[in-house]
Amino acid sequence: MFRRLVTYEVTTHPEEGWPLISRLIVEATLATAANPTPALWRVITKMAYFAGLIGTFGGGMLMIFVIRPVLHRHSADPLHRAALERRAAAFLAIVGTWFLAALYFQIAGKAARAKGREVPYGEALDPGVIWNYLRTPAAPGEWVSSGTLTLVQYVLWAVSALLLMMLWSPRRQARLFQITAGALTLAFVAHQVTLIPTAFGGLTLHSQVDIVLNHLHVFAVSTWVGGIVGLVVLAAAGRRHRSADVARIWARLWNRFSTLALAAVGGVLISGLYLAWMNVGDPGQLFTTSYGHFLLLKVSLVATMIVTGALNELVLVPRIAKARAAGREGSAFRLALRTVPALVSFEVALAVCVLFVLTFLTGSAREEVGEAEPSLDGGVITAGVIIVAMLAISLVTAAKVTDRLSAGLDDEPSEQECAMADDHARQL
């Protein structure tokens, strides 16, 4: 396309063709520099790193704010509870092992891309090269080097991963929730290390808001996606124990997670809108820049995930409650441990696609067209506050509607109802 346009302009308008060529070359150079196509190693290491981070944050939030409260507030069959906790421990141990390995390859990528000291990725895998990158002295005006902050962050993340890896031991699984809480806390603190500026000169409200909302975006996405991955894995343990108790526990798990997911989606929308405003100057740039194309694809995938989650929350979870209220525990079992997990597995597949697209989102659409970053003024802040308030009202309303539709999930059944329900479940 570019070659045809240049040929046409030079042959038909020679006096105007060369200025146009110069302009096109400049624009193409700016676009390539602003959003370069990442190398294959960069795609793989970035996906692996984010998968580990999502599993750590999402798995930890799921254990502490969903599974633990449900198991502690309600009676559960000891066999199913043991199986659930055993599979949860195995899931988190795998996440910790994956994350620890991914951290090494990710930090090697940072060393390979160090400004002014770029080296091939194969060389950056050498521990000596990584150590030299971490020991880079602070620049003039900086109180600490970026390498030192990276070292602190990755050490904390590594300790968090090692804590999760302790769950490989059956003896440590008895302290599942305590170990998970410790790992989650360390991972969260490590994530906040990059909030610390290397230099305090030139700090602005705009720069601080930008980094805080970037952190919120990552944490919210991790809580949402990591949570649904964890539940899909754990649902396999529930299907082996066909009883009324299992259906009841899983109905409560889905209902409680829907509240956590709703809060996470709110964080994703708020931070995502801000980041879109920062990186895209006008809607037309979504269709005319490479960054816009990838962002549009990402937004489409995320929107599909949200619609799928809404279907779970507003349709399937209430149907589970209605089935239990009507004494149809067999239907409740199928919905809670077959239908909902199948739909959530679709969300997981979409999340993997989002993770892949994310590796191509570098730079911004504004940079590609040579447009300066926007400024955070009073009008923008006011508009942001209004949008946040509207989203908060919408999400709270959705949560109340879900609670009303799912009424009855927390009711404990009588012994007679349990016996009848077990008979229904055994017939599956």
DACOR-V887702 format. One line per field, one symbol per residue. ss: DSSP state (h for helix, s for strand, l for the rest). phi: phi as a letter, one per 40 degrees, with the letter a starting at -180 (. if undefined). psi: psi as a letter, one per 20 degrees, with the letter a starting at -180 (. if undefined). A space follows every 10 residues. Layout:
ss->???
phi->???
psi->???
//
This chain:
ss->lhhhhhhhhh hhlhhhhhhh hhhhhhhhhh hhhhlllllh hhhhhhhhhh hhhhhhhhhh hhhhhhhhhh hhhllllhhh hhhhhhhhhh hhhhhhhhhh hhhhhhhhhh hhllllllll hhhhllhhhh hhhhllllll lllllhhhhh hhhhhhhhhh hhhhhhhhll lhhhhhhhhh hhhhhhhhhh hhhhhlllll llllhhhhhh hhhhhhhhhh hhhhhhhhhh hhhhhhhhll lllhhhhhhh hhhhhhhhhh hhhhhhhhhh hhhhhhhhhl llllhhhhlh hhhhhhhhhh hhhhhhhhhh hhhhhhhhhh hhhhhlllhh hhhhhhhhhh hhhhhhhhhh hhhhhhhhll llllhhhhll lllllllhhh hhhhhhhhhh hhhhhhhhhh hhhhhlllll llllhhhhhh hhhhhhll
phi->.ccccccccc ccbccbccdc ddcccccccc ccccaccccd cccccccccc cccccccccc ccccbbcdcc cccbcaddcc cccccccccc ccccdccccc cccccccccc ccbdcgbcbd cdccccdccc cccccdcccd gccacccccc cccccccccc cccccccccd ccccbdcccc cccccccccc ccdcccccac cgcbddcccc cccccccccc cccccccccc cccccccccc bcaccccccc cccccccdcc cccccdcccc ccccccccbb cadcccbbbc cccccccccc cccccccccc ccccbccccc ccccccgccc ccccccbbcc dccccccccc cccccccdcc cbgaccccbg ccccbcbccc cccccccccc cccccccccc ccccccdhcc cccccccccc cccccccc
psi->gggggggghh hhmhhighhg ggghggghgg gghhmqpqqg hggghggggh gggghggggg hgghifgggg hhhqqqphgh gggghghggg ghgggggggg ghgghghhhg hhjppikpqq hhhiiphhgg hhghjpqqrp iqiqqhhghg ggghgghghg hhghhhihph hhihkghggg gggggghggh hihiipqhpi pjprhghghg hghggggggg ggggghghgg hgghhhhhii norhgggggh ghggghhhgg hggghghggg hhgghghhip grhhihiiqh ghghgggghg ghhhgggghh gggiggghhg ghghhjjmhg hgggghjggg hghhhhgggh hggghghhii nqbrhghhjk pqqrqnahgg gghggggggg gggghgghgh gggghjpihi ppqrhghggh hhgghii.
//
